[in-house]
Amino acid sequence: MLEDREAMLRRLHELRSEHRDLDTVILRLESGFGDQLQLQRLKKRKLKLKDEVSWLEGQLVPDIIA
């Protein structure tokens, strides 16, 4: 169980890092005359990463029943 949690934490770190990197790339493409199709794909990937991060965070934080 502990190994699974550590693997999930590593994956979460990787996803957050990629998400930040995509922010930088998207900003550069938007400020210039970047390829709109590529920009659209990067934004879609960024949204997918956000969903994965949210899911992993939900798995790592136990449900609190009030």
Backbone atoms as SQL, in Angstrom:
CREATE TABLE atoms (id INTEGER PRIMARY KEY, chain TEXT, resi INTEGER, resn TEXT, atom TEXT, x REAL, y REAL, z REAL);
INSERT INTO atoms VALUES
  (1, 'A', 1, 'MET', 'N', 0.828, -1.201, 0.000),
  (2, 'A', 1, 'MET', 'CA', 0.000, 0.000, 0.000),
  (3, 'A', 1, 'MET', 'C', 0.866, 1.256, 0.000),
  (4, 'A', 2, 'LEU', 'N', 1.915, 1.248, 0.797),
  (5, 'A', 2, 'LEU', 'CA', 2.802, 2.403, 0.877),
  (6, 'A', 2, 'LEU', 'C', 3.506, 2.640, -0.455),
  (7, 'A', 3, 'GLU', 'N', 3.893, 1.545, -1.131),
  (8, 'A', 3, 'GLU', 'CA', 4.545, 1.669, -2.435),
  (9, 'A', 3, 'GLU', 'C', 3.588, 2.266, -3.461),
  (10, 'A', 4, 'ASP', 'N', 2.318, 1.864, -3.399),
  (11, 'A', 4, 'ASP', 'CA', 1.311, 2.417, -4.305),
  (12, 'A', 4, 'ASP', 'C', 1.153, 3.913, -4.075),
  (13, 'A', 5, 'ARG', 'N', 1.124, 4.302, -2.811),
  (14, 'A', 5, 'ARG', 'CA', 0.976, 5.720, -2.473),
  (15, 'A', 5, 'ARG', 'C', 2.177, 6.510, -2.983),
  (16, 'A', 6, 'GLU', 'N', 3.371, 5.969, -2.806),
  (17, 'A', 6, 'GLU', 'CA', 4.574, 6.647, -3.282),
  (18, 'A', 6, 'GLU', 'C', 4.575, 6.753, -4.802),
  (19, 'A', 7, 'ALA', 'N', 4.139, 5.708, -5.471),
  (20, 'A', 7, 'ALA', 'CA', 4.057, 5.736, -6.934),
  (21, 'A', 7, 'ALA', 'C', 3.040, 6.784, -7.384),
  (22, 'A', 8, 'MET', 'N', 1.936, 6.879, -6.681),
  (23, 'A', 8, 'MET', 'CA', 0.913, 7.869, -7.020),
  (24, 'A', 8, 'MET', 'C', 1.451, 9.285, -6.795),
  (25, 'A', 9, 'LEU', 'N', 2.199, 9.480, -5.722),
  (26, 'A', 9, 'LEU', 'CA', 2.788, 10.794, -5.451),
  (27, 'A', 9, 'LEU', 'C', 3.801, 11.175, -6.524),
  (28, 'A', 10, 'ARG', 'N', 4.601, 10.207, -6.963),
  (29, 'A', 10, 'ARG', 'CA', 5.559, 10.470, -8.043),
  (30, 'A', 10, 'ARG', 'C', 4.834, 10.836, -9.332),
  (31, 'A', 11, 'ARG', 'N', 3.799, 10.086, -9.641),
  (32, 'A', 11, 'ARG', 'CA', 3.020, 10.355, -10.849),
  (33, 'A', 11, 'ARG', 'C', 2.358, 11.735, -10.775),
  (34, 'A', 12, 'LEU', 'N', 1.854, 12.080, -9.595),
  (35, 'A', 12, 'LEU', 'CA', 1.236, 13.385, -9.395),
  (36, 'A', 12, 'LEU', 'C', 2.254, 14.498, -9.639),
  (37, 'A', 13, 'HIS', 'N', 3.457, 14.312, -9.138),
  (38, 'A', 13, 'HIS', 'CA', 4.525, 15.294, -9.349),
  (39, 'A', 13, 'HIS', 'C', 4.848, 15.431, -10.845),
  (40, 'A', 14, 'GLU', 'N', 4.920, 14.314, -11.550),
  (41, 'A', 14, 'GLU', 'CA', 5.200, 14.334, -12.988),
  (42, 'A', 14, 'GLU', 'C', 4.103, 15.066, -13.759),
  (43, 'A', 15, 'LEU', 'N', 2.866, 14.787, -13.409),
  (44, 'A', 15, 'LEU', 'CA', 1.739, 15.416, -14.099),
  (45, 'A', 15, 'LEU', 'C', 1.713, 16.921, -13.860),
  (46, 'A', 16, 'ARG', 'N', 1.962, 17.324, -12.616),
  (47, 'A', 16, 'ARG', 'CA', 1.988, 18.760, -12.309),
  (48, 'A', 16, 'ARG', 'C', 3.122, 19.461, -13.047),
  (49, 'A', 17, 'SER', 'N', 4.253, 18.794, -13.131),
  (50, 'A', 17, 'SER', 'CA', 5.395, 19.367, -13.835),
  (51, 'A', 17, 'SER', 'C', 5.080, 19.542, -15.316),
  (52, 'A', 18, 'GLU', 'N', 4.498, 18.522, -15.923),
  (53, 'A', 18, 'GLU', 'CA', 4.136, 18.614, -17.338),
  (54, 'A', 18, 'GLU', 'C', 3.086, 19.710, -17.558),
  (55, 'A', 19, 'HIS', 'N', 2.154, 19.830, -16.629),
  (56, 'A', 19, 'HIS', 'CA', 1.115, 20.856, -16.716),
  (57, 'A', 19, 'HIS', 'C', 1.745, 22.254, -16.706),
  (58, 'A', 20, 'ARG', 'N', 2.719, 22.481, -15.821),
  (59, 'A', 20, 'ARG', 'CA', 3.424, 23.776, -15.771),
  (60, 'A', 20, 'ARG', 'C', 4.193, 24.029, -17.062),
  (61, 'A', 21, 'ASP', 'N', 4.843, 22.982, -17.567),
  (62, 'A', 21, 'ASP', 'CA', 5.590, 23.120, -18.823),
  (63, 'A', 21, 'ASP', 'C', 4.662, 23.501, -19.975),
  (64, 'A', 22, 'LEU', 'N', 3.492, 22.893, -20.008),
  (65, 'A', 22, 'LEU', 'CA', 2.529, 23.214, -21.054),
  (66, 'A', 22, 'LEU', 'C', 2.054, 24.661, -20.941),
  (67, 'A', 23, 'ASP', 'N', 1.908, 25.153, -19.716),
  (68, 'A', 23, 'ASP', 'CA', 1.552, 26.567, -19.522),
  (69, 'A', 23, 'ASP', 'C', 2.535, 27.471, -20.249),
  (70, 'A', 24, 'THR', 'N', 3.810, 27.194, -20.062),
  (71, 'A', 24, 'THR', 'CA', 4.859, 28.007, -20.671),
  (72, 'A', 24, 'THR', 'C', 4.794, 27.939, -22.195),
  (73, 'A', 25, 'VAL', 'N', 4.674, 26.743, -22.722),
  (74, 'A', 25, 'VAL', 'CA', 4.642, 26.555, -24.175),
  (75, 'A', 25, 'VAL', 'C', 3.406, 27.234, -24.772),
  (76, 'A', 26, 'ILE', 'N', 2.272, 27.071, -24.122),
  (77, 'A', 26, 'ILE', 'CA', 1.024, 27.663, -24.624),
  (78, 'A', 26, 'ILE', 'C', 1.120, 29.187, -24.625),
  (79, 'A', 27, 'LEU', 'N', 1.662, 29.756, -23.569),
  (80, 'A', 27, 'LEU', 'CA', 1.817, 31.210, -23.517),
  (81, 'A', 27, 'LEU', 'C', 2.704, 31.723, -24.640),
  (82, 'A', 28, 'ARG', 'N', 3.771, 31.010, -24.925),
  (83, 'A', 28, 'ARG', 'CA', 4.669, 31.420, -26.011),
  (84, 'A', 28, 'ARG', 'C', 3.982, 31.330, -27.366),
  (85, 'A', 29, 'LEU', 'N', 3.216, 30.267, -27.571),
  (86, 'A', 29, 'LEU', 'CA', 2.510, 30.125, -28.847),
  (87, 'A', 29, 'LEU', 'C', 1.418, 31.175, -29.003),
  (88, 'A', 30, 'GLU', 'N', 0.749, 31.506, -27.906),
  (89, 'A', 30, 'GLU', 'CA', -0.317, 32.502, -27.972),
  (90, 'A', 30, 'GLU', 'C', 0.236, 33.910, -28.205),
  (91, 'A', 31, 'SER', 'N', 1.425, 34.173, -27.690),
  (92, 'A', 31, 'SER', 'CA', 1.991, 35.516, -27.845),
  (93, 'A', 31, 'SER', 'C', 2.575, 35.731, -29.246),
  (94, 'A', 32, 'GLY', 'N', 2.872, 34.650, -29.926),
  (95, 'A', 32, 'GLY', 'CA', 3.403, 34.749, -31.288),
  (96, 'A', 32, 'GLY', 'C', 2.365, 34.310, -32.287),
  (97, 'A', 33, 'PHE', 'N', 2.850, 33.926, -33.428),
  (98, 'A', 33, 'PHE', 'CA', 1.954, 33.412, -34.461),
  (99, 'A', 33, 'PHE', 'C', 2.139, 31.910, -34.553),
  (100, 'A', 34, 'GLY', 'N', 1.729, 31.218, -33.484),
  (101, 'A', 34, 'GLY', 'CA', 1.887, 29.776, -33.424),
  (102, 'A', 34, 'GLY', 'C', 0.833, 29.052, -34.238),
  (103, 'A', 35, 'ASP', 'N', 1.091, 27.805, -34.467),
  (104, 'A', 35, 'ASP', 'CA', 0.170, 26.928, -35.183),
  (105, 'A', 35, 'ASP', 'C', -1.074, 26.710, -34.320),
  (106, 'A', 36, 'GLN', 'N', -2.230, 27.102, -34.824),
  (107, 'A', 36, 'GLN', 'CA', -3.470, 27.016, -34.049),
  (108, 'A', 36, 'GLN', 'C', -3.857, 25.576, -33.725),
  (109, 'A', 37, 'LEU', 'N', -3.587, 24.668, -34.626),
  (110, 'A', 37, 'LEU', 'CA', -3.906, 23.263, -34.383),
  (111, 'A', 37, 'LEU', 'C', -3.038, 22.711, -33.246),
  (112, 'A', 38, 'GLN', 'N', -1.769, 23.041, -33.284),
  (113, 'A', 38, 'GLN', 'CA', -0.867, 22.606, -32.220),
  (114, 'A', 38, 'GLN', 'C', -1.280, 23.222, -30.886),
  (115, 'A', 39, 'LEU', 'N', -1.639, 24.475, -30.900),
  (116, 'A', 39, 'LEU', 'CA', -2.086, 25.160, -29.697),
  (117, 'A', 39, 'LEU', 'C', -3.336, 24.491, -29.118),
  (118, 'A', 40, 'GLN', 'N', -4.258, 24.147, -29.985),
  (119, 'A', 40, 'GLN', 'CA', -5.478, 23.465, -29.555),
  (120, 'A', 40, 'GLN', 'C', -5.152, 22.105, -28.929),
  (121, 'A', 41, 'ARG', 'N', -4.240, 21.367, -29.534),
  (122, 'A', 41, 'ARG', 'CA', -3.856, 20.053, -28.996),
  (123, 'A', 41, 'ARG', 'C', -3.181, 20.181, -27.640),
  (124, 'A', 42, 'LEU', 'N', -2.337, 21.196, -27.490),
  (125, 'A', 42, 'LEU', 'CA', -1.653, 21.408, -26.212),
  (126, 'A', 42, 'LEU', 'C', -2.635, 21.770, -25.103),
  (127, 'A', 43, 'LYS', 'N', -3.610, 22.594, -25.441),
  (128, 'A', 43, 'LYS', 'CA', -4.626, 22.965, -24.459),
  (129, 'A', 43, 'LYS', 'C', -5.461, 21.756, -24.049),
  (130, 'A', 44, 'LYS', 'N', -5.766, 20.908, -25.014),
  (131, 'A', 44, 'LYS', 'CA', -6.526, 19.690, -24.728),
  (132, 'A', 44, 'LYS', 'C', -5.725, 18.761, -23.818),
  (133, 'A', 45, 'ARG', 'N', -4.429, 18.641, -24.096),
  (134, 'A', 45, 'ARG', 'CA', -3.552, 17.825, -23.254),
  (135, 'A', 45, 'ARG', 'C', -3.484, 18.390, -21.838),
  (136, 'A', 46, 'LYS', 'N', -3.419, 19.715, -21.743),
  (137, 'A', 46, 'LYS', 'CA', -3.361, 20.373, -20.439),
  (138, 'A', 46, 'LYS', 'C', -4.628, 20.077, -19.625),
  (139, 'A', 47, 'LEU', 'N', -5.791, 20.111, -20.277),
  (140, 'A', 47, 'LEU', 'CA', -7.040, 19.785, -19.593),
  (141, 'A', 47, 'LEU', 'C', -7.068, 18.333, -19.127),
  (142, 'A', 48, 'LYS', 'N', -6.538, 17.444, -19.976),
  (143, 'A', 48, 'LYS', 'CA', -6.478, 16.027, -19.602),
  (144, 'A', 48, 'LYS', 'C', -5.577, 15.835, -18.381),
  (145, 'A', 49, 'LEU', 'N', -4.457, 16.543, -18.370),
  (146, 'A', 49, 'LEU', 'CA', -3.551, 16.465, -17.222),
  (147, 'A', 49, 'LEU', 'C', -4.234, 16.972, -15.961),
  (148, 'A', 50, 'LYS', 'N', -4.989, 18.050, -16.091),
  (149, 'A', 50, 'LYS', 'CA', -5.700, 18.600, -14.937),
  (150, 'A', 50, 'LYS', 'C', -6.679, 17.573, -14.373),
  (151, 'A', 51, 'ASP', 'N', -7.380, 16.871, -15.250),
  (152, 'A', 51, 'ASP', 'CA', -8.309, 15.831, -14.813),
  (153, 'A', 51, 'ASP', 'C', -7.572, 14.700, -14.099),
  (154, 'A', 52, 'GLU', 'N', -6.429, 14.285, -14.639),
  (155, 'A', 52, 'GLU', 'CA', -5.647, 13.224, -14.017),
  (156, 'A', 52, 'GLU', 'C', -5.127, 13.648, -12.649),
  (157, 'A', 53, 'VAL', 'N', -4.675, 14.897, -12.541),
  (158, 'A', 53, 'VAL', 'CA', -4.191, 15.421, -11.263),
  (159, 'A', 53, 'VAL', 'C', -5.325, 15.411, -10.242),
  (160, 'A', 54, 'SER', 'N', -6.490, 15.871, -10.644),
  (161, 'A', 54, 'SER', 'CA', -7.646, 15.891, -9.741),
  (162, 'A', 54, 'SER', 'C', -8.010, 14.486, -9.278),
  (163, 'A', 55, 'TRP', 'N', -8.001, 13.545, -10.192),
  (164, 'A', 55, 'TRP', 'CA', -8.335, 12.165, -9.840),
  (165, 'A', 55, 'TRP', 'C', -7.321, 11.594, -8.853),
  (166, 'A', 56, 'LEU', 'N', -6.036, 11.801, -9.135),
  (167, 'A', 56, 'LEU', 'CA', -4.996, 11.295, -8.236),
  (168, 'A', 56, 'LEU', 'C', -5.091, 11.932, -6.856),
  (169, 'A', 57, 'GLU', 'N', -5.329, 13.234, -6.815),
  (170, 'A', 57, 'GLU', 'CA', -5.480, 13.907, -5.525),
  (171, 'A', 57, 'GLU', 'C', -6.648, 13.323, -4.748),
  (172, 'A', 58, 'GLY', 'N', -7.709, 12.997, -5.450),
  (173, 'A', 58, 'GLY', 'CA', -8.870, 12.366, -4.800),
  (174, 'A', 58, 'GLY', 'C', -8.545, 10.991, -4.252),
  (175, 'A', 59, 'GLN', 'N', -7.678, 10.276, -4.930),
  (176, 'A', 59, 'GLN', 'CA', -7.281, 8.945, -4.469),
  (177, 'A', 59, 'GLN', 'C', -6.366, 9.026, -3.241),
  (178, 'A', 60, 'LEU', 'N', -5.570, 10.075, -3.184),
  (179, 'A', 60, 'LEU', 'CA', -4.595, 10.213, -2.098),
  (180, 'A', 60, 'LEU', 'C', -5.204, 10.790, -0.827),
  (181, 'A', 61, 'VAL', 'N', -6.250, 11.586, -0.955),
  (182, 'A', 61, 'VAL', 'CA', -6.885, 12.200, 0.206),
  (183, 'A', 61, 'VAL', 'C', -8.083, 11.346, 0.596),
  (184, 'A', 62, 'PRO', 'N', -8.090, 10.834, 1.814),
  (185, 'A', 62, 'PRO', 'CA', -9.229, 9.997, 2.228),
  (186, 'A', 62, 'PRO', 'C', -10.517, 10.815, 2.344),
  (187, 'A', 63, 'ASP', 'N', -11.633, 10.152, 2.078),
  (188, 'A', 63, 'ASP', 'CA', -12.935, 10.805, 2.221),
  (189, 'A', 63, 'ASP', 'C', -13.184, 11.090, 3.693),
  (190, 'A', 64, 'ILE', 'N', -13.675, 12.282, 3.958),
  (191, 'A', 64, 'ILE', 'CA', -14.018, 12.657, 5.333),
  (192, 'A', 64, 'ILE', 'C', -15.533, 12.722, 5.417),
  (193, 'A', 65, 'ILE', 'N', -16.070, 11.870, 6.260),
  (194, 'A', 65, 'ILE', 'CA', -17.513, 11.826, 6.434),
  (195, 'A', 65, 'ILE', 'C', -17.879, 12.747, 7.596),
  (196, 'A', 66, 'ALA', 'N', -18.684, 13.727, 7.304),
  (197, 'A', 66, 'ALA', 'CA', -19.040, 14.711, 8.344),
  (198, 'A', 66, 'ALA', 'C', -20.184, 14.206, 9.189);
